[in-house]
Amino acid sequence: MSQVRDFDEYLKPCATFGEQQRENQLGLAVETSAARYLDERLEHLHEALDETCRLVVAGKPPDVGLHDRGLRIWPLDDATLAEANVLRPQAYDLMPHVKITDLLLEVDQ
């Protein structure tokens, strides 16, 4: 007996899927309509932009400023601990050195 089944056996029958989709009964945690999904994402983007605008006008966060030339975001300070910088080369030395082309060939195979 084979331990591998045909991929289609894992799927719902087309008729069942179509009926559940028409009745919006797929039970999925994601939106199944591309138009509704994009509308929701656009609404979320507008809310986030409005909140960002309110924060910038209020002077928060401190590394962001609104000037006559537009929005300015200052670079973050490097928060890497000195101990981590010492260990970084040691960690990279533990990894095998592989040419990217060899890796891509292996993945392709």
N, C-alpha and C positions, 0 to 999 in steps of 0.2 A: 504494500500500500504506500502510495506517495505521500510525503509530508508537505508537499507544495500543492496548493489548489490554484486553479485558474483565477486571475485577478477579478474577473466579472462575478465570481461566486461570492465575493465579499461585499458586493454592491447590492443596493435595493433593486428590485425589479423596476424597469422603466415606468410601467403603469402605476405602481405604488408611489414612486418618486414624483411623477407628474401630478397625481391627485393630491398628494401632501403639499406640493409646491403651490398648486392653485388655491388650496385652502389655507395657505400660510401655516402649515402644521409640521414643518420639517424638524422643529425642535432644536434648531441650531442657535448658538450664542452669537452669531454674526448675521448681519443684514444680507439677505440673498438677492436683493434688487440693487443693481449697480447705481441706478439713479438716486435711490433713497440713501444708499451708503455715501455717495459723493455729496449729497445735500447735507447729511449729518456731519461729515468731515468739514465741509465749508462753514457750517454754523459753528462748529467747535473752533475752527481757525479764527473766525471773526471774534468769538468770545475771548480767545487767548490774546489776540492782538489788542482788543479793547482793554483787557487787564494789564497787558504790558504797557500800553500807553498811559494808563492811570498811574502805574508804578513809576514810570520814567518822569512824568510831570511832578510827582510827589518827591522826587529825588531818591527813589529806591529802585533798584539796587544802586549802591554808591559807585560802581564801576561803569555805569551807563549814563550818558548825558544826551540831552536834546538841544541842539544848537541851530542857528540859522541855516547851516549847511546840511542838517539832517541828524540822524541818530549816530552816536559815537559809542563804541563799546571798547573799553580798555582791556588789554590782555590780562589774563589771570596770572597771579604769581605762581611760580613753580612750588608745589606743595610736597614734592618728593623728599622724603627724609634722606639725610646724608648716608645713613646706614644702607638704605635701599640702593643708592647710587653705587656704593661699594660692592654690593652683591650682584648688581645687574650684569657686569662682564662675566662673573663666575657662572651665573645662570645661563647666559648665552653660550659659554664654553661647553656646557653639558649637552646642548642640543646638537644633533648631527648637522653637518654643513652639507646642504644639498643644493645643486643648481636648480633654479626655477624651471628650466627647460626639461630637466630629468623628472622633476616632480609632475609637471604637466603631462609628460608622456606616460608616466605611471598611472595618473588619474584617468587618462584617455583610454588606457588598456583595460 
